[in-house]
Amino acid sequence: MSKRDEYIESVKHQLDEMNANMSVLEAKAQEARDDARGKYREELSKLRHQSKLAIAKLDELKSAGEDTWDGMVAEMEKVRDAFVHSFRYFKSQL
């Protein structure tokens, strides 16, 4: 497997794991008090949006040519890092 394929597989695994963990957080958010539940739903909606952005960026990365690969990797890492940061923040609020 090439380094490129390994990187793509690694990012895909990370995103899949984050999405699975979001389901767990969603269940915890449902157990929250009524006044907090609305805020949690809003935050989960934002996380889902970030997840979709990260998956779209991963799809772009998969089809990137050698000439654009390095730039796409940098963009992918920014999107992924933002998603991870938001996820961890939300998790800390539960």
PyMOL Python script that loads the backbone (N, CA, C, O; Angstrom):
from pymol import cmd

cmd.read_pdbstr("""\
ATOM      1  N   MET A   1       0.857  -1.178   0.000  1.00  0.00           N
ATOM      2  CA  MET A   1       0.000   0.000   0.000  1.00  0.00           C
ATOM      3  C   MET A   1       0.902   1.241   0.000  1.00  0.00           C
ATOM      4  O   MET A   1       1.877   1.309   0.748  1.00  0.00           O
ATOM      5  N   SER A   2       0.570   2.203  -0.835  1.00  0.00           N
ATOM      6  CA  SER A   2       1.378   3.415  -0.926  1.00  0.00           C
ATOM      7  C   SER A   2       1.124   4.317   0.278  1.00  0.00           C
ATOM      8  O   SER A   2       0.133   4.158   0.991  1.00  0.00           O
ATOM      9  N   LYS A   3       2.031   5.260   0.491  1.00  0.00           N
ATOM     10  CA  LYS A   3       1.856   6.210   1.595  1.00  0.00           C
ATOM     11  C   LYS A   3       0.561   7.008   1.412  1.00  0.00           C
ATOM     12  O   LYS A   3      -0.134   7.322   2.378  1.00  0.00           O
ATOM     13  N   ARG A   4       0.262   7.320   0.175  1.00  0.00           N
ATOM     14  CA  ARG A   4      -0.964   8.053  -0.128  1.00  0.00           C
ATOM     15  C   ARG A   4      -2.180   7.238   0.314  1.00  0.00           C
ATOM     16  O   ARG A   4      -3.066   7.761   0.989  1.00  0.00           O
ATOM     17  N   ASP A   5      -2.225   5.968  -0.062  1.00  0.00           N
ATOM     18  CA  ASP A   5      -3.343   5.103   0.322  1.00  0.00           C
ATOM     19  C   ASP A   5      -3.414   4.926   1.838  1.00  0.00           C
ATOM     20  O   ASP A   5      -4.501   4.902   2.415  1.00  0.00           O
ATOM     21  N   GLU A   6      -2.265   4.805   2.469  1.00  0.00           N
ATOM     22  CA  GLU A   6      -2.222   4.666   3.927  1.00  0.00           C
ATOM     23  C   GLU A   6      -2.781   5.915   4.601  1.00  0.00           C
ATOM     24  O   GLU A   6      -3.538   5.821   5.567  1.00  0.00           O
ATOM     25  N   TYR A   7      -2.404   7.084   4.087  1.00  0.00           N
ATOM     26  CA  TYR A   7      -2.894   8.339   4.664  1.00  0.00           C
ATOM     27  C   TYR A   7      -4.418   8.430   4.511  1.00  0.00           C
ATOM     28  O   TYR A   7      -5.126   8.744   5.467  1.00  0.00           O
ATOM     29  N   ILE A   8      -4.905   8.158   3.317  1.00  0.00           N
ATOM     30  CA  ILE A   8      -6.347   8.224   3.067  1.00  0.00           C
ATOM     31  C   ILE A   8      -7.090   7.257   3.978  1.00  0.00           C
ATOM     32  O   ILE A   8      -8.117   7.611   4.558  1.00  0.00           O
ATOM     33  N   GLU A   9      -6.576   6.043   4.105  1.00  0.00           N
ATOM     34  CA  GLU A   9      -7.215   5.042   4.970  1.00  0.00           C
ATOM     35  C   GLU A   9      -7.193   5.486   6.433  1.00  0.00           C
ATOM     36  O   GLU A   9      -8.165   5.279   7.159  1.00  0.00           O
ATOM     37  N   SER A  10      -6.097   6.090   6.862  1.00  0.00           N
ATOM     38  CA  SER A  10      -5.979   6.569   8.238  1.00  0.00           C
ATOM     39  C   SER A  10      -7.002   7.667   8.529  1.00  0.00           C
ATOM     40  O   SER A  10      -7.672   7.634   9.562  1.00  0.00           O
ATOM     41  N   VAL A  11      -7.124   8.631   7.631  1.00  0.00           N
ATOM     42  CA  VAL A  11      -8.083   9.718   7.821  1.00  0.00           C
ATOM     43  C   VAL A  11      -9.509   9.170   7.788  1.00  0.00           C
ATOM     44  O   VAL A  11     -10.348   9.574   8.592  1.00  0.00           O
ATOM     45  N   LYS A  12      -9.780   8.268   6.877  1.00  0.00           N
ATOM     46  CA  LYS A  12     -11.115   7.660   6.797  1.00  0.00           C
ATOM     47  C   LYS A  12     -11.447   6.949   8.105  1.00  0.00           C
ATOM     48  O   LYS A  12     -12.562   7.072   8.613  1.00  0.00           O
ATOM     49  N   HIS A  13     -10.497   6.215   8.646  1.00  0.00           N
ATOM     50  CA  HIS A  13     -10.712   5.514   9.918  1.00  0.00           C
ATOM     51  C   HIS A  13     -11.008   6.520  11.037  1.00  0.00           C
ATOM     52  O   HIS A  13     -11.920   6.309  11.836  1.00  0.00           O
ATOM     53  N   GLN A  14     -10.240   7.607  11.092  1.00  0.00           N
ATOM     54  CA  GLN A  14     -10.453   8.623  12.126  1.00  0.00           C
ATOM     55  C   GLN A  14     -11.847   9.228  12.015  1.00  0.00           C
ATOM     56  O   GLN A  14     -12.534   9.396  13.022  1.00  0.00           O
ATOM     57  N   LEU A  15     -12.266   9.554  10.798  1.00  0.00           N
ATOM     58  CA  LEU A  15     -13.595  10.148  10.604  1.00  0.00           C
ATOM     59  C   LEU A  15     -14.699   9.156  10.955  1.00  0.00           C
ATOM     60  O   LEU A  15     -15.696   9.528  11.572  1.00  0.00           O
ATOM     61  N   ASP A  16     -14.526   7.907  10.568  1.00  0.00           N
ATOM     62  CA  ASP A  16     -15.515   6.880  10.913  1.00  0.00           C
ATOM     63  C   ASP A  16     -15.643   6.739  12.424  1.00  0.00           C
ATOM     64  O   ASP A  16     -16.748   6.619  12.953  1.00  0.00           O
ATOM     65  N   GLU A  17     -14.518   6.753  13.105  1.00  0.00           N
ATOM     66  CA  GLU A  17     -14.518   6.628  14.564  1.00  0.00           C
ATOM     67  C   GLU A  17     -15.209   7.824  15.211  1.00  0.00           C
ATOM     68  O   GLU A  17     -15.988   7.663  16.150  1.00  0.00           O
ATOM     69  N   MET A  18     -14.923   9.019  14.710  1.00  0.00           N
ATOM     70  CA  MET A  18     -15.548  10.226  15.260  1.00  0.00           C
ATOM     71  C   MET A  18     -17.071  10.172  15.050  1.00  0.00           C
ATOM     72  O   MET A  18     -17.836  10.533  15.945  1.00  0.00           O
ATOM     73  N   ASN A  19     -17.497   9.727  13.882  1.00  0.00           N
ATOM     74  CA  ASN A  19     -18.936   9.644  13.614  1.00  0.00           C
ATOM     75  C   ASN A  19     -19.607   8.606  14.510  1.00  0.00           C
ATOM     76  O   ASN A  19     -20.732   8.816  14.962  1.00  0.00           O
ATOM     77  N   ALA A  20     -18.945   7.515  14.762  1.00  0.00           N
ATOM     78  CA  ALA A  20     -19.493   6.509  15.676  1.00  0.00           C
ATOM     79  C   ALA A  20     -19.596   7.077  17.093  1.00  0.00           C
ATOM     80  O   ALA A  20     -20.584   6.843  17.789  1.00  0.00           O
ATOM     81  N   ASN A  21     -18.591   7.811  17.509  1.00  0.00           N
ATOM     82  CA  ASN A  21     -18.605   8.422  18.835  1.00  0.00           C
ATOM     83  C   ASN A  21     -19.678   9.504  18.945  1.00  0.00           C
ATOM     84  O   ASN A  21     -20.214   9.746  20.026  1.00  0.00           O
ATOM     85  N   MET A  22     -19.985  10.149  17.831  1.00  0.00           N
ATOM     86  CA  MET A  22     -21.046  11.158  17.857  1.00  0.00           C
ATOM     87  C   MET A  22     -22.383  10.523  18.213  1.00  0.00           C
ATOM     88  O   MET A  22     -23.205  11.146  18.885  1.00  0.00           O
ATOM     89  N   SER A  23     -22.601   9.315  17.778  1.00  0.00           N
ATOM     90  CA  SER A  23     -23.842   8.619  18.114  1.00  0.00           C
ATOM     91  C   SER A  23     -23.943   8.384  19.616  1.00  0.00           C
ATOM     92  O   SER A  23     -25.022   8.504  20.197  1.00  0.00           O
ATOM     93  N   VAL A  24     -22.833   8.054  20.236  1.00  0.00           N
ATOM     94  CA  VAL A  24     -22.799   7.860  21.686  1.00  0.00           C
ATOM     95  C   VAL A  24     -23.109   9.180  22.392  1.00  0.00           C
ATOM     96  O   VAL A  24     -23.882   9.217  23.349  1.00  0.00           O
ATOM     97  N   LEU A  25     -22.492  10.268  21.903  1.00  0.00           N
ATOM     98  CA  LEU A  25     -22.745  11.574  22.516  1.00  0.00           C
ATOM     99  C   LEU A  25     -24.195  12.008  22.325  1.00  0.00           C
ATOM    100  O   LEU A  25     -24.785  12.646  23.197  1.00  0.00           O
ATOM    101  N   GLU A  26     -24.749  11.661  21.193  1.00  0.00           N
ATOM    102  CA  GLU A  26     -26.143  12.009  20.932  1.00  0.00           C
ATOM    103  C   GLU A  26     -27.059  11.328  21.952  1.00  0.00           C
ATOM    104  O   GLU A  26     -28.018  11.934  22.432  1.00  0.00           O
ATOM    105  N   ALA A  27     -26.765  10.092  22.275  1.00  0.00           N
ATOM    106  CA  ALA A  27     -27.553   9.381  23.285  1.00  0.00           C
ATOM    107  C   ALA A  27     -27.414  10.053  24.647  1.00  0.00           C
ATOM    108  O   ALA A  27     -28.397  10.189  25.375  1.00  0.00           O
ATOM    109  N   LYS A  28     -26.208  10.472  24.992  1.00  0.00           N
ATOM    110  CA  LYS A  28     -26.005  11.171  26.267  1.00  0.00           C
ATOM    111  C   LYS A  28     -26.738  12.508  26.283  1.00  0.00           C
ATOM    112  O   LYS A  28     -27.294  12.908  27.306  1.00  0.00           O
ATOM    113  N   ALA A  29     -26.736  13.191  25.149  1.00  0.00           N
ATOM    114  CA  ALA A  29     -27.411  14.487  25.064  1.00  0.00           C
ATOM    115  C   ALA A  29     -28.910  14.325  25.271  1.00  0.00           C
ATOM    116  O   ALA A  29     -29.559  15.214  25.822  1.00  0.00           O
ATOM    117  N   GLN A  30     -29.463  13.205  24.839  1.00  0.00           N
ATOM    118  CA  GLN A  30     -30.896  12.948  25.019  1.00  0.00           C
ATOM    119  C   GLN A  30     -31.256  12.805  26.495  1.00  0.00           C
ATOM    120  O   GLN A  30     -32.399  13.046  26.885  1.00  0.00           O
ATOM    121  N   GLU A  31     -30.289  12.417  27.308  1.00  0.00           N
ATOM    122  CA  GLU A  31     -30.526  12.239  28.743  1.00  0.00           C
ATOM    123  C   GLU A  31     -30.396  13.549  29.519  1.00  0.00           C
ATOM    124  O   GLU A  31     -30.673  13.588  30.718  1.00  0.00           O
ATOM    125  N   ALA A  32     -29.980  14.605  28.852  1.00  0.00           N
ATOM    126  CA  ALA A  32     -29.748  15.883  29.516  1.00  0.00           C
ATOM    127  C   ALA A  32     -31.073  16.540  29.910  1.00  0.00           C
ATOM    128  O   ALA A  32     -32.150  16.151  29.460  1.00  0.00           O
ATOM    129  N   ARG A  33     -30.945  17.540  30.758  1.00  0.00           N
ATOM    130  CA  ARG A  33     -32.129  18.304  31.158  1.00  0.00           C
ATOM    131  C   ARG A  33     -32.751  18.955  29.923  1.00  0.00           C
ATOM    132  O   ARG A  33     -32.074  19.183  28.920  1.00  0.00           O
ATOM    133  N   ASP A  34     -34.025  19.245  30.008  1.00  0.00           N
ATOM    134  CA  ASP A  34     -34.744  19.822  28.869  1.00  0.00           C
ATOM    135  C   ASP A  34     -34.100  21.101  28.354  1.00  0.00           C
ATOM    136  O   ASP A  34     -33.975  21.285  27.144  1.00  0.00           O
ATOM    137  N   ASP A  35     -33.692  21.983  29.255  1.00  0.00           N
ATOM    138  CA  ASP A  35     -33.124  23.262  28.826  1.00  0.00           C
ATOM    139  C   ASP A  35     -31.772  23.077  28.120  1.00  0.00           C
ATOM    140  O   ASP A  35     -31.424  23.867  27.243  1.00  0.00           O
ATOM    141  N   ALA A  36     -31.028  22.064  28.488  1.00  0.00           N
ATOM    142  CA  ALA A  36     -29.722  21.817  27.864  1.00  0.00           C
ATOM    143  C   ALA A  36     -29.856  20.993  26.584  1.00  0.00           C
ATOM    144  O   ALA A  36     -29.011  21.073  25.693  1.00  0.00           O
ATOM    145  N   ARG A  37     -30.907  20.214  26.504  1.00  0.00           N
ATOM    146  CA  ARG A  37     -31.084  19.324  25.363  1.00  0.00           C
ATOM    147  C   ARG A  37     -31.141  20.087  24.033  1.00  0.00           C
ATOM    148  O   ARG A  37     -30.575  19.637  23.037  1.00  0.00           O
ATOM    149  N   GLY A  38     -31.812  21.224  24.015  1.00  0.00           N
ATOM    150  CA  GLY A  38     -31.906  22.030  22.803  1.00  0.00           C
ATOM    151  C   GLY A  38     -30.545  22.526  22.348  1.00  0.00           C
ATOM    152  O   GLY A  38     -30.226  22.504  21.159  1.00  0.00           O
ATOM    153  N   LYS A  39     -29.756  22.967  23.299  1.00  0.00           N
ATOM    154  CA  LYS A  39     -28.401  23.438  22.972  1.00  0.00           C
ATOM    155  C   LYS A  39     -27.564  22.281  22.432  1.00  0.00           C
ATOM    156  O   LYS A  39     -26.811  22.457  21.474  1.00  0.00           O
ATOM    157  N   TYR A  40     -27.687  21.121  23.029  1.00  0.00           N
ATOM    158  CA  TYR A  40     -26.927  19.959  22.579  1.00  0.00           C
ATOM    159  C   TYR A  40     -27.331  19.546  21.164  1.00  0.00           C
ATOM    160  O   TYR A  40     -26.486  19.170  20.352  1.00  0.00           O
ATOM    161  N   ARG A  41     -28.637  19.623  20.880  1.00  0.00           N
ATOM    162  CA  ARG A  41     -29.088  19.300  19.516  1.00  0.00           C
ATOM    163  C   ARG A  41     -28.466  20.235  18.497  1.00  0.00           C
ATOM    164  O   ARG A  41     -28.057  19.814  17.415  1.00  0.00           O
ATOM    165  N   GLU A  42     -28.401  21.506  18.853  1.00  0.00           N
ATOM    166  CA  GLU A  42     -27.796  22.503  17.967  1.00  0.00           C
ATOM    167  C   GLU A  42     -26.319  22.204  17.742  1.00  0.00           C
ATOM    168  O   GLU A  42     -25.829  22.265  16.614  1.00  0.00           O
ATOM    169  N   GLU A  43     -25.617  21.881  18.820  1.00  0.00           N
ATOM    170  CA  GLU A  43     -24.189  21.569  18.711  1.00  0.00           C
ATOM    171  C   GLU A  43     -23.970  20.283  17.901  1.00  0.00           C
ATOM    172  O   GLU A  43     -23.031  20.205  17.108  1.00  0.00           O
ATOM    173  N   LEU A  44     -24.823  19.289  18.097  1.00  0.00           N
ATOM    174  CA  LEU A  44     -24.714  18.056  17.317  1.00  0.00           C
ATOM    175  C   LEU A  44     -24.948  18.323  15.829  1.00  0.00           C
ATOM    176  O   LEU A  44     -24.309  17.711  14.974  1.00  0.00           O
ATOM    177  N   SER A  45     -25.851  19.223  15.535  1.00  0.00           N
ATOM    178  CA  SER A  45     -26.102  19.595  14.144  1.00  0.00           C
ATOM    179  C   SER A  45     -24.841  20.209  13.530  1.00  0.00           C
ATOM    180  O   SER A  45     -24.492  19.913  12.387  1.00  0.00           O
ATOM    181  N   LYS A  46     -24.174  21.052  14.284  1.00  0.00           N
ATOM    182  CA  LYS A  46     -22.920  21.656  13.805  1.00  0.00           C
ATOM    183  C   LYS A  46     -21.853  20.585  13.603  1.00  0.00           C
ATOM    184  O   LYS A  46     -21.103  20.622  12.627  1.00  0.00           O
ATOM    185  N   LEU A  47     -21.788  19.635  14.527  1.00  0.00           N
ATOM    186  CA  LEU A  47     -20.809  18.548  14.388  1.00  0.00           C
ATOM    187  C   LEU A  47     -21.101  17.707  13.148  1.00  0.00           C
ATOM    188  O   LEU A  47     -20.178  17.326  12.427  1.00  0.00           O
ATOM    189  N   ARG A  48     -22.367  17.417  12.897  1.00  0.00           N
ATOM    190  CA  ARG A  48     -22.728  16.648  11.705  1.00  0.00           C
ATOM    191  C   ARG A  48     -22.312  17.392  10.433  1.00  0.00           C
ATOM    192  O   ARG A  48     -21.839  16.787   9.471  1.00  0.00           O
ATOM    193  N   HIS A  49     -22.497  18.712  10.449  1.00  0.00           N
ATOM    194  CA  HIS A  49     -22.098  19.522   9.299  1.00  0.00           C
ATOM    195  C   HIS A  49     -20.581  19.447   9.095  1.00  0.00           C
ATOM    196  O   HIS A  49     -20.112  19.286   7.968  1.00  0.00           O
ATOM    197  N   GLN A  50     -19.825  19.563  10.177  1.00  0.00           N
ATOM    198  CA  GLN A  50     -18.369  19.454  10.075  1.00  0.00           C
ATOM    199  C   GLN A  50     -17.957  18.074   9.585  1.00  0.00           C
ATOM    200  O   GLN A  50     -16.994  17.942   8.830  1.00  0.00           O
ATOM    201  N   SER A  51     -18.671  17.063  10.005  1.00  0.00           N
ATOM    202  CA  SER A  51     -18.388  15.710   9.546  1.00  0.00           C
ATOM    203  C   SER A  51     -18.592  15.603   8.042  1.00  0.00           C
ATOM    204  O   SER A  51     -17.766  15.024   7.337  1.00  0.00           O
ATOM    205  N   LYS A  52     -19.695  16.164   7.552  1.00  0.00           N
ATOM    206  CA  LYS A  52     -19.957  16.142   6.115  1.00  0.00           C
ATOM    207  C   LYS A  52     -18.879  16.881   5.342  1.00  0.00           C
ATOM    208  O   LYS A  52     -18.470  16.439   4.268  1.00  0.00           O
ATOM    209  N   LEU A  53     -18.412  18.013   5.884  1.00  0.00           N
ATOM    210  CA  LEU A  53     -17.329  18.757   5.238  1.00  0.00           C
ATOM    211  C   LEU A  53     -16.057  17.916   5.180  1.00  0.00           C
ATOM    212  O   LEU A  53     -15.367  17.889   4.160  1.00  0.00           O
ATOM    213  N   ALA A  54     -15.756  17.238   6.270  1.00  0.00           N
ATOM    214  CA  ALA A  54     -14.547  16.415   6.320  1.00  0.00           C
ATOM    215  C   ALA A  54     -14.646  15.249   5.337  1.00  0.00           C
ATOM    216  O   ALA A  54     -13.667  14.926   4.664  1.00  0.00           O
ATOM    217  N   ILE A  55     -15.787  14.629   5.250  1.00  0.00           N
ATOM    218  CA  ILE A  55     -15.968  13.510   4.311  1.00  0.00           C
ATOM    219  C   ILE A  55     -15.861  14.005   2.871  1.00  0.00           C
ATOM    220  O   ILE A  55     -15.271  13.333   2.025  1.00  0.00           O
ATOM    221  N   ALA A  56     -16.428  15.172   2.592  1.00  0.00           N
ATOM    222  CA  ALA A  56     -16.324  15.745   1.241  1.00  0.00           C
ATOM    223  C   ALA A  56     -14.872  16.062   0.906  1.00  0.00           C
ATOM    224  O   ALA A  56     -14.423  15.823  -0.215  1.00  0.00           O
ATOM    225  N   LYS A  57     -14.144  16.595   1.872  1.00  0.00           N
ATOM    226  CA  LYS A  57     -12.732  16.917   1.648  1.00  0.00           C
ATOM    227  C   LYS A  57     -11.933  15.642   1.422  1.00  0.00           C
ATOM    228  O   LYS A  57     -11.017  15.621   0.599  1.00  0.00           O
ATOM    229  N   LEU A  58     -12.268  14.583   2.142  1.00  0.00           N
ATOM    230  CA  LEU A  58     -11.602  13.293   1.947  1.00  0.00           C
ATOM    231  C   LEU A  58     -11.861  12.772   0.535  1.00  0.00           C
ATOM    232  O   LEU A  58     -10.959  12.234  -0.107  1.00  0.00           O
ATOM    233  N   ASP A  59     -13.085  12.930   0.055  1.00  0.00           N
ATOM    234  CA  ASP A  59     -13.397  12.509  -1.314  1.00  0.00           C
ATOM    235  C   ASP A  59     -12.575  13.299  -2.327  1.00  0.00           C
ATOM    236  O   ASP A  59     -12.102  12.738  -3.316  1.00  0.00           O
ATOM    237  N   GLU A  60     -12.403  14.602  -2.086  1.00  0.00           N
ATOM    238  CA  GLU A  60     -11.560  15.417  -2.962  1.00  0.00           C
ATOM    239  C   GLU A  60     -10.115  14.933  -2.914  1.00  0.00           C
ATOM    240  O   GLU A  60      -9.433  14.867  -3.936  1.00  0.00           O
ATOM    241  N   LEU A  61      -9.668  14.602  -1.726  1.00  0.00           N
ATOM    242  CA  LEU A  61      -8.291  14.147  -1.544  1.00  0.00           C
ATOM    243  C   LEU A  61      -8.042  12.853  -2.305  1.00  0.00           C
ATOM    244  O   LEU A  61      -6.977  12.667  -2.894  1.00  0.00           O
ATOM    245  N   LYS A  62      -9.014  11.970  -2.292  1.00  0.00           N
ATOM    246  CA  LYS A  62      -8.868  10.694  -2.987  1.00  0.00           C
ATOM    247  C   LYS A  62      -8.631  10.892  -4.486  1.00  0.00           C
ATOM    248  O   LYS A  62      -7.896  10.129  -5.112  1.00  0.00           O
ATOM    249  N   SER A  63      -9.254  11.913  -5.046  1.00  0.00           N
ATOM    250  CA  SER A  63      -9.118  12.124  -6.486  1.00  0.00           C
ATOM    251  C   SER A  63      -8.074  13.186  -6.845  1.00  0.00           C
ATOM    252  O   SER A  63      -7.929  13.541  -8.014  1.00  0.00           O
ATOM    253  N   ALA A  64      -7.352  13.689  -5.850  1.00  0.00           N
ATOM    254  CA  ALA A  64      -6.342  14.724  -6.111  1.00  0.00           C
ATOM    255  C   ALA A  64      -5.184  14.154  -6.912  1.00  0.00           C
ATOM    256  O   ALA A  64      -4.756  13.019  -6.702  1.00  0.00           O
ATOM    257  N   GLY A  65      -4.696  14.957  -7.823  1.00  0.00           N
ATOM    258  CA  GLY A  65      -3.527  14.569  -8.591  1.00  0.00           C
ATOM    259  C   GLY A  65      -2.257  14.807  -7.781  1.00  0.00           C
ATOM    260  O   GLY A  65      -2.283  15.451  -6.733  1.00  0.00           O
ATOM    261  N   GLU A  66      -1.166  14.284  -8.277  1.00  0.00           N
ATOM    262  CA  GLU A  66       0.117  14.444  -7.581  1.00  0.00           C
ATOM    263  C   GLU A  66       0.484  15.914  -7.423  1.00  0.00           C
ATOM    264  O   GLU A  66       1.099  16.296  -6.428  1.00  0.00           O
ATOM    265  N   ASP A  67       0.109  16.746  -8.401  1.00  0.00           N
ATOM    266  CA  ASP A  67       0.458  18.162  -8.352  1.00  0.00           C
ATOM    267  C   ASP A  67      -0.302  18.932  -7.274  1.00  0.00           C
ATOM    268  O   ASP A  67       0.169  19.977  -6.823  1.00  0.00           O
ATOM    269  N   THR A  68      -1.463  18.439  -6.853  1.00  0.00           N
ATOM    270  CA  THR A  68      -2.251  19.129  -5.829  1.00  0.00           C
ATOM    271  C   THR A  68      -2.298  18.375  -4.499  1.00  0.00           C
ATOM    272  O   THR A  68      -2.910  18.845  -3.539  1.00  0.00           O
ATOM    273  N   TRP A  69      -1.660  17.219  -4.441  1.00  0.00           N
ATOM    274  CA  TRP A  69      -1.745  16.348  -3.260  1.00  0.00           C
ATOM    275  C   TRP A  69      -1.341  17.058  -1.976  1.00  0.00           C
ATOM    276  O   TRP A  69      -2.094  17.031  -1.002  1.00  0.00           O
ATOM    277  N   ASP A  70      -0.176  17.691  -1.947  1.00  0.00           N
ATOM    278  CA  ASP A  70       0.308  18.317  -0.710  1.00  0.00           C
ATOM    279  C   ASP A  70      -0.643  19.395  -0.197  1.00  0.00           C
ATOM    280  O   ASP A  70      -0.901  19.478   1.004  1.00  0.00           O
ATOM    281  N   GLY A  71      -1.162  20.213  -1.100  1.00  0.00           N
ATOM    282  CA  GLY A  71      -2.117  21.241  -0.703  1.00  0.00           C
ATOM    283  C   GLY A  71      -3.406  20.644  -0.177  1.00  0.00           C
ATOM    284  O   GLY A  71      -3.987  21.147   0.784  1.00  0.00           O
ATOM    285  N   MET A  72      -3.846  19.580  -0.804  1.00  0.00           N
ATOM    286  CA  MET A  72      -5.074  18.922  -0.358  1.00  0.00           C
ATOM    287  C   MET A  72      -4.899  18.270   1.009  1.00  0.00           C
ATOM    288  O   MET A  72      -5.822  18.271   1.824  1.00  0.00           O
ATOM    289  N   VAL A  73      -3.718  17.714   1.259  1.00  0.00           N
ATOM    290  CA  VAL A  73      -3.449  17.115   2.574  1.00  0.00           C
ATOM    291  C   VAL A  73      -3.535  18.196   3.650  1.00  0.00           C
ATOM    292  O   VAL A  73      -4.133  17.979   4.704  1.00  0.00           O
ATOM    293  N   ALA A  74      -2.942  19.354   3.387  1.00  0.00           N
ATOM    294  CA  ALA A  74      -2.985  20.453   4.359  1.00  0.00           C
ATOM    295  C   ALA A  74      -4.427  20.888   4.625  1.00  0.00           C
ATOM    296  O   ALA A  74      -4.804  21.123   5.773  1.00  0.00           O
ATOM    297  N   GLU A  75      -5.232  20.993   3.565  1.00  0.00           N
ATOM    298  CA  GLU A  75      -6.641  21.359   3.733  1.00  0.00           C
ATOM    299  C   GLU A  75      -7.395  20.290   4.513  1.00  0.00           C
ATOM    300  O   GLU A  75      -8.204  20.603   5.386  1.00  0.00           O
ATOM    301  N   MET A  76      -7.126  19.029   4.196  1.00  0.00           N
ATOM    302  CA  MET A  76      -7.788  17.917   4.883  1.00  0.00           C
ATOM    303  C   MET A  76      -7.478  17.961   6.368  1.00  0.00           C
ATOM    304  O   MET A  76      -8.371  17.771   7.194  1.00  0.00           O
ATOM    305  N   GLU A  77      -6.234  18.208   6.715  1.00  0.00           N
ATOM    306  CA  GLU A  77      -5.855  18.241   8.123  1.00  0.00           C
ATOM    307  C   GLU A  77      -6.515  19.396   8.860  1.00  0.00           C
ATOM    308  O   GLU A  77      -6.873  19.252  10.029  1.00  0.00           O
ATOM    309  N   LYS A  78      -6.684  20.535   8.206  1.00  0.00           N
ATOM    310  CA  LYS A  78      -7.366  21.664   8.837  1.00  0.00           C
ATOM    311  C   LYS A  78      -8.827  21.322   9.124  1.00  0.00           C
ATOM    312  O   LYS A  78      -9.332  21.585  10.215  1.00  0.00           O
ATOM    313  N   VAL A  79      -9.499  20.731   8.131  1.00  0.00           N
ATOM    314  CA  VAL A  79     -10.902  20.370   8.296  1.00  0.00           C
ATOM    315  C   VAL A  79     -11.049  19.302   9.375  1.00  0.00           C
ATOM    316  O   VAL A  79     -11.921  19.398  10.238  1.00  0.00           O
ATOM    317  N   ARG A  80     -10.194  18.287   9.323  1.00  0.00           N
ATOM    318  CA  ARG A  80     -10.256  17.213  10.321  1.00  0.00           C
ATOM    319  C   ARG A  80      -9.965  17.748  11.718  1.00  0.00           C
ATOM    320  O   ARG A  80     -10.664  17.400  12.670  1.00  0.00           O
ATOM    321  N   ASP A  81      -8.939  18.595  11.854  1.00  0.00           N
ATOM    322  CA  ASP A  81      -8.586  19.141  13.164  1.00  0.00           C
ATOM    323  C   ASP A  81      -9.714  19.995  13.740  1.00  0.00           C
ATOM    324  O   ASP A  81      -9.971  19.955  14.943  1.00  0.00           O
ATOM    325  N   ALA A  82     -10.387  20.764  12.886  1.00  0.00           N
ATOM    326  CA  ALA A  82     -11.522  21.567  13.355  1.00  0.00           C
ATOM    327  C   ALA A  82     -12.642  20.661  13.857  1.00  0.00           C
ATOM    328  O   ALA A  82     -13.258  20.939  14.886  1.00  0.00           O
ATOM    329  N   PHE A  83     -12.901  19.587  13.133  1.00  0.00           N
ATOM    330  CA  PHE A  83     -13.930  18.624  13.537  1.00  0.00           C
ATOM    331  C   PHE A  83     -13.568  17.974  14.869  1.00  0.00           C
ATOM    332  O   PHE A  83     -14.407  17.875  15.764  1.00  0.00           O
ATOM    333  N   VAL A  84     -12.332  17.535  14.998  1.00  0.00           N
ATOM    334  CA  VAL A  84     -11.875  16.899  16.237  1.00  0.00           C
ATOM    335  C   VAL A  84     -11.968  17.872  17.408  1.00  0.00           C
ATOM    336  O   VAL A  84     -12.425  17.504  18.490  1.00  0.00           O
ATOM    337  N   HIS A  85     -11.538  19.104  17.195  1.00  0.00           N
ATOM    338  CA  HIS A  85     -11.588  20.108  18.266  1.00  0.00           C
ATOM    339  C   HIS A  85     -13.036  20.353  18.704  1.00  0.00           C
ATOM    340  O   HIS A  85     -13.328  20.371  19.900  1.00  0.00           O
ATOM    341  N   SER A  86     -13.931  20.538  17.745  1.00  0.00           N
ATOM    342  CA  SER A  86     -15.344  20.763  18.077  1.00  0.00           C
ATOM    343  C   SER A  86     -15.942  19.564  18.799  1.00  0.00           C
ATOM    344  O   SER A  86     -16.707  19.717  19.751  1.00  0.00           O
ATOM    345  N   PHE A  87     -15.588  18.379  18.341  1.00  0.00           N
ATOM    346  CA  PHE A  87     -16.089  17.155  18.966  1.00  0.00           C
ATOM    347  C   PHE A  87     -15.629  17.080  20.427  1.00  0.00           C
ATOM    348  O   PHE A  87     -16.427  16.817  21.327  1.00  0.00           O
ATOM    349  N   ARG A  88     -14.349  17.312  20.642  1.00  0.00           N
ATOM    350  CA  ARG A  88     -13.824  17.238  22.021  1.00  0.00           C
ATOM    351  C   ARG A  88     -14.445  18.291  22.916  1.00  0.00           C
ATOM    352  O   ARG A  88     -14.726  18.022  24.084  1.00  0.00           O
ATOM    353  N   TYR A  89     -14.662  19.488  22.388  1.00  0.00           N
ATOM    354  CA  TYR A  89     -15.296  20.539  23.174  1.00  0.00           C
ATOM    355  C   TYR A  89     -16.713  20.128  23.552  1.00  0.00           C
ATOM    356  O   TYR A  89     -17.118  20.245  24.709  1.00  0.00           O
ATOM    357  N   PHE A  90     -17.463  19.645  22.564  1.00  0.00           N
ATOM    358  CA  PHE A  90     -18.835  19.220  22.845  1.00  0.00           C
ATOM    359  C   PHE A  90     -18.852  18.105  23.887  1.00  0.00           C
ATOM    360  O   PHE A  90     -19.660  18.120  24.816  1.00  0.00           O
ATOM    361  N   LYS A  91     -17.961  17.153  23.723  1.00  0.00           N
ATOM    362  CA  LYS A  91     -17.888  16.028  24.658  1.00  0.00           C
ATOM    363  C   LYS A  91     -17.613  16.528  26.080  1.00  0.00           C
ATOM    364  O   LYS A  91     -18.151  15.987  27.047  1.00  0.00           O
ATOM    365  N   SER A  92     -16.775  17.560  26.201  1.00  0.00           N
ATOM    366  CA  SER A  92     -16.447  18.089  27.530  1.00  0.00           C
ATOM    367  C   SER A  92     -17.635  18.812  28.167  1.00  0.00           C
ATOM    368  O   SER A  92     -17.671  18.996  29.383  1.00  0.00           O
ATOM    369  N   GLN A  93     -18.603  19.220  27.351  1.00  0.00           N
ATOM    370  CA  GLN A  93     -19.770  19.941  27.868  1.00  0.00           C
ATOM    371  C   GLN A  93     -20.857  19.025  28.390  1.00  0.00           C
ATOM    372  O   GLN A  93     -21.760  19.472  29.097  1.00  0.00           O
ATOM    373  N   LEU A  94     -20.781  17.746  28.049  1.00  0.00           N
ATOM    374  CA  LEU A  94     -21.822  16.804  28.502  1.00  0.00           C
ATOM    375  C   LEU A  94     -21.629  16.389  29.934  1.00  0.00           C
ATOM    376  O   LEU A  94     -22.417  15.604  30.461  1.00  0.00           O
TER     377      LEU A  94
END
""", "prot")
cmd.dss("prot")
cmd.show_as("cartoon", "prot")
cmd.util.cbc("prot")
cmd.orient("prot")
